[in-house]
Amino acid sequence: MLTKIAFGGGCHWCTEAVFQALNGVIKVEQGYVASTGINSNLSEAVIVHYNTEIIPLSVLIEIHLLTHKSSSNHSFRSKYRSAVYFINSSDERLVLELLEDLQNNFDKPIITQVLAFKSFVASRESLHNYYAKNPDRPFCKRYINPKLNLLKNRYAHCIEKV
């Protein structure tokens, strides 16, 4: 079954590259997501379209938590909100339960929020597929390659192409 969910945490170039590498991920939209209330400002994020028969939401969330600072409430959190944005209201409870279960894998409390998806603004076209177009750039080598190496080492069975 095809569905979608959004993730925010770090730079959307990094987040895009991580999810594009996974089997079962059909499309990754890079840009800015807003929720409601105090989280109604746009923050860097991606929308992940995926096939639940190939990759479950639990694996996507676990990978998301491990590939950004999900237990660090640093000074750039307004730009890089750590969040899972549910698009289908039926996913909210599941995401909350998954985060609670995954907390056991972390020494510090997970700060990742579970938020309703309200709106999305795509980043400019020149930034889409940033890693695929620029793998040798210093930013990619320094920040994205370690995340992709983590995928190779811990989630080789989930990787499509890295």
N, C-alpha and C positions, 0 to 999 in steps of 0.2 A: 504494500500500500504506500502510495506517495503522500508525504506530508511535509510540513515545514515548521521550523522553530528558529528563533534568533538568539545570537550570543554576542555579548559584549564583555570586554575584559582588558584588552590591550589594543595595540595598533591594529587597525582593520587589515593592513597588509599581511601581518603575521597570522591573524585569525583566518583570513581568507585562504592562505597557503596551507594551513593545517587541515582545514576541512576539505579543500580541493583534493588532498592526497588520499582521501578515504574511499574505499569501496562502498557503494551504496549511496554516496552523495552525488546527486544528479546535477545540482547547480548551487553556486554560492554567490549571493548578491552582497557586494561590499558598499558600505555607506554609513549612515547615521540613523540610529533608532531612538525614538522617544516613547515613554510610557505615559503615565498620568500623574497628577498631583505634583509632589516635589521632584519627581523624576520625569517631568514633561519636557525638559530640555534635551536636545539631541546629543547623543554620545556615540563614539565610534563603535560600530558593530557589523555583524553580517547576518543575513538570512540564509539558513541552510535548508535546501530542499533535499529530502532523502527518502530512500525506500526502506521502510521498517522491516521488510522481509530480509534485507541484506545487512543492515546495521541498526541495532536498537538504540532508542533514545538514551538508555543508560550508558552505553559506550560513548556516545557523542558528548554527554555531560561529563563523564569521567575524563575524557581527553581534554575537554574545554578547561576543566579545573586544573589539570596538570600542565597546561601550556600557557597559562598566564598567572599572575600573582593573585590567586583566588583567596588568599588569607592575609593579604596586605592592604590596609586602608591608607594608601599613599596619597600624596598631595595632588596627583593628577586624576583622581577618581571621577571628577565631573566630566573630564574629556574621555576617560577610559573607565566607564562604569562597569563593574563586575556584575554581570546579570545574565540570567536566562529569561528571555522574553517569550512567554507562551502566546501563541497565535490562536490556538483552539482552547477555549476555556476548560475543556475536559483534560488538558495536559497539566493544568496548574497543580493539582493535588499530586499527580505522579512525579512532577519535577521536585516538589517539596519533599516527598518521600525519598527520592533518589539522592538528593543533597544530604538528607539526614543520614542515610545509609553510608554514603561516601565519606562523611565526616570522620569515620573511624580510620580512614587512610591518611589523615592529616594531623600533624602535631598541634597546629594552631587552628582556631575556629575559622571556618569558611565564611567569608563575608559576602559571597555571591548572593545577589538578590533574585527573587523570583517575581517578575513583573509582567503586567499585561502589555502586550504589544499595541501601541497606539498609532505610530506613523513611522515612515521610512523615507529617507532622502538618499538617493544613490550618490556615491562619490563621483567625482569627474571621471570620464571615460579613460583618461590617460593613466589613472591609478588602478583600474581594474586589471586583474591577473598580474599584479605587480611582481610577485616572485617569479612567475613563469617567464616574464619578459626581462627580468633583471637579476638572475640568480647570482651573478658575480659582483653585484654592488656591495659595498662594505656593510650597509644596513642589513642586507639579506644574509650575508655571511655571519654577521655578529648576532642577529636576533632571530632570524627565521630558521637557519640551518640547525641550531641546537634543538628547536622544537620538532623539526622533521626527523632529526636523529633520535629523539625520544620516541617518536612514532615507530621508527625502524626497530628500535630495541625492545619496546614494550607492546607494540600493537602491529607487528609484522603481518599478522593474519588479516588486518583491516586495511592495509595499504594498497592503494591502486597503483600509484605511480609517485615515486619520490626520487 
